[in-house]
Amino acid sequence: MLSRRKFLTTVGAVAAGAAVAGPVKAAIKASGNKLKVVLVGTGVRGNGFWGKRLVDSYSDILEFVGLVDHNPGRLEYAANYIGVGKKCGLYTTFEDMIKEQTPDLIMVTTTDATHHTYIIKALESGVDVLTEKPMTTDEDKCQAILDAERKYKRKVIVGFNYRWSPYNTKIKEMLDRGDIGDVVSVDFTWMLNTSHGASYFRRWHGQREHSGTLLVHKSTHHFDLLNWWLDSEPKEVFAYGDLEFYGRNPKKSGVNCRSCDEKKTCKFYWDITRNKGDYERYVKNEEHDGYIRDSCLFRPEINIYDKMNVNIKYANNVYVNYMLTTYSPWEGWRVAFNGTKGRLEAFLDVPYLNSENLTQEELHAAEMDQSGKAKEKTKPIIIHKLWDKQKTVSVPYSRGGHGGGDVRLHDQIFKHPEKKDEFKHMAGTRDGAMSILIGVAARNSIETGKPIQIGTLTHLQPRAKRL
C-alpha cells in the first residue's frame, strides 16, 4: 500500500505545471496512515468521479473525512451514494469542516465560478488541493489562485482527464517524436449534440456568471489538450461567438420541463423524474437552494454562446483554428496537425467514419461509465507524409471513463504518484491557467472585437516551450 507519507512527498512533483516549484511541505504523520480527503461540492461530478469511484477503488489508500455542500439535502444524498461511512463529517460550510478536520487533500468540485474560493481557503489552511477543471472562470480569480499557491507554498493539481486517454497520449507521442516534423498549424473541431450539448443550457452552465461560458467550462478540456500536444503556450487569441439556437425565445413559456405545457411537442423535453439519481439528488432538494436541474433551454437567463470560433497564435508560432458547436446532430471531434514533413489526422465518434452502432445518448453514457468494464477496441490515427503513402496507426481505445483517461489519472494521483510520467500528463496551476486563459481571452475578444494578448491577463507570460 502506498503510504500517506509517500503520497504527500510526491504530490508536489506530480503537479509538474504548478507555478511554485519544490516539494510539498506538509506535516507528515507516520507512514502507513491513510490519506485523509475532503470533497467540496456534491454534484454529479463530485459524487461519481471524485467520490464513489475513489471509495470503490482506493479505500485501502484513502478515507473521506468530510463532505461539504451548502445544500444539506444533496449532502445527505452524497454521503449515501458515495458510501463514505458514518465517520465522515457532513458540513454546509467550509469553515465548519476545517475547524474539525485536518485533511491531507481537499478536492474542489463546486460550480466553476466558486472554485477559486475553496482553492484559496484550502491553501490558506495549509492543505493541498485537487480541483476539477476549469481551474476558475476569469483572469482575476486565476491570478488570485496563483498568488495564493505561491504565498502559502502548497500545491494545486488540476484534474485534466482527457490528457490521460491512450488515444490522446498516442497523438502526443507521435508529435513529440517528430512524425510530421515541426507542427505549423492545427484545425480542431468539437461537436456537442442536441442531447449532451443541450444539457449545458439546462443547468447552471448556461449562465456565464457561474460557468464563464462554455469557452471556459467545456473548451478548457480542448485548449489544455492543444497546449499539451503542441508543448507550447498561447500568445494571442481572436474569437467570434453568438447565442442563436438556445436562450431567450418569446414563443416559449416554460420555466422547466416538468411544468412546461409543451411536453408533447418540444423535441428537447427531458423528463428528470425518469432518472432516479437526478431526481433524488436535485428535484428532492430544490427546496434548500432553489436550484432547478431541468430548466428550460430557452429561458431568458441564458447568456453564454452556443457557437464559437477561436483563432490562437502560440508562442512557438503555431496557428490554431478551433470550433465548438453545441447543437450538432452527432457528437464527436476531429483534429488535424499540419507539419513540415506531413499531416496527422485524428478523430473520434464521427458517424460516417465510425463502425459502432450506438445512439448519441448511448455514446455519452458509455463515455461517463466508471465501471472499468468497457471493452477495448482500436481507433485510427492517420499520417500523411510528404511525397509518401498514407499510413494508418491503430490505437487501443476503451470508451468508458473518458476514453480510459479517468482510471489512469486516478492511479497516478492516488496509487503511484512516484511513477515516471513520460508525457507529463499531470497538470498544475500553470496548465490550469493557460487553458482557461484561452477561453477568457476568446470571451474578451468576442466582446471587444479585438485580439487579446494572453500576457496581459495575469502575470504569466507565454512560453514557446512548456517546462
ABEGO torsion letter per residue (X at the ends): XBBAAAAAAAAAAABAABABBEBBBBBBBBBGBBBBBBBBEABAAAAAAABAAAAAAAAAABBBABBBBABAAAAAAAAAAAGAEAABBBBABAAAAAAABBBABBBBABBAAAAAAAAAAAAAAGBBBBBBOBABABAAAAAAAAAAAAAAGBBBBBBBAAAABAAAAAAAAAAAAGAAEBBABBBBBBBBBAAAAAAAAABAAABAAAAGEAAAAAAAAAAAAAAAAAGBBBABBBBBBBBAABEBBAABABABAAABAAAAABAABBBAAABAAAAAAAAAAAAAAGBBAABBAABAABABBABBBBBBBBAAGBBBBBBBBAABABBEBBBBBBBAAEBBBBBBGBAAABABBBBAAAAAAAAABAAGABBBBBBBBBBBBBGBBBBBBBBBBBABGGGGAAAAAAAAAAABAABBBAAGABBBAAAAAAAAAAAAAAAAAAAAGBBBBAAAABABBBBABBX
